[in-house]
Amino acid sequence: MNLQRKISYTVLILLFFSGSLFSQNSISEFKDKIDLYLLDNFVWMTDNDTVFVSNLYDYSGDSSREFYFYNSKTRQKIFPYGFEMAYPFVGKTAVVKYKNRWGLIDRSGRFIFYSLSSYPIKLTSYEKYAVFDEVTRYDVRNGIFRESSIYCGEPATPDYFISKSPNGKYNLIEVNKGPVFKTDVDSIISKKDLIYKSTNQDLLILKKKNKYGLYLPDGTEILKIKFEHAKFIGNYVMLYNENSKWNYYTYENNKLNLILSTPLECITPAYQAKIIGVFKKDNKYNLLKTNGETLPESFDYISDTATYGVKENVLVIFDSEANYYNYAEK
C-alpha cells in the first residue's frame, strides 16, 4: 500500500470513529438523568397529545431544571409544581420522580402511586407495565394496578432455518424436506429471526456474486439477483438500483409495493407510520418521509427508532407525525 493510499485509509477510519463518537457524546450527558430506554418506550406508546413535558419552558422565571407539564397550545403549565424527572403522558398516566421517589400521576396531577423507596422504575418486557419498588406493577395506559405480567414462553419451532456449508456458502432448509434453493448462495438475510410458513410474508435477501435479489422462504422469486446492494429496515426492504438510488418497498398481500426511490440511504428504522427511517448526511441525522421529504433541520443524533433526537444541548421528542418539541436541556 503506497503512502497516499495509507493516508486516505487513515482519514476514512478517523472520520468514521469521530462521527460515531460525536453522536454518542451528544447523548452521554443526558444519560445521567434520563433513562433513554424508558423515554423511547413511553414516546412510542404515546399518541399525539395536547400535553407535553419539558424542563425548558418555565415561563415563571424559575431557573430550576425541574420538569413541568404544559398545554401544547397555550404553553401554560397544567400543574403549578414541577418534578425532578418526568416522562410524557401515556394514555391516562405519566411516570414522574418527586423528592427522589418515583410515582405515577393521572392527568389532574394526582398521584395514583408513590414509591416507598428510591428504586428506579422498570418496564416489563411484554406489556410494558411500569414496575415500582421492584414488585408493584401498573398499566401506564390506564393507571390500573396489575398483580402479574405475561412471561413469553419458548417460541414455536420455525419451519425454515438458514444453513452454512463447509465451503462457506448458504442455503435455506425447510424442516423435514431439505434445501429450498437449487444452488447455494453467498449469504441469506432474513427479515425476521425465525421463519415460518404461516404468514409467507417473510422476505429473504439473497446474495450471489456480489449481487442481491429478493425471495420468499418457499423459493419464490420476487426480484432477480441483480441489485448492487440490499437490506431490511423496519417494515421496508431497500434495494440499490442502477440509477444510484435506493428503492424502498413494502411487501403486503403477496405484492411488492414501491414506496420511494431516492439517493438517501436510511440506517435505522422509525416508529412513525409516515417515516421510513433515519439517514445520515454530512455527519448530521435526519428523517426520511414516505413522500421523499425530510425534516427542515438536521440533528446531532436521532435514536434508533426516531423517538428522540439531540441538537446541540437540547434533547427533543418526535411524535407520531415526526413533529418535535424540546424536552430537556443538558
Summary of the structure (lengths in Angstrom):
residues: 330
radius of gyration: 23.8
end to end distance: 45.1
largest distance: 72.1
contacts: 941
relative contact order: 0.11
helix: 11%
strand: 42%
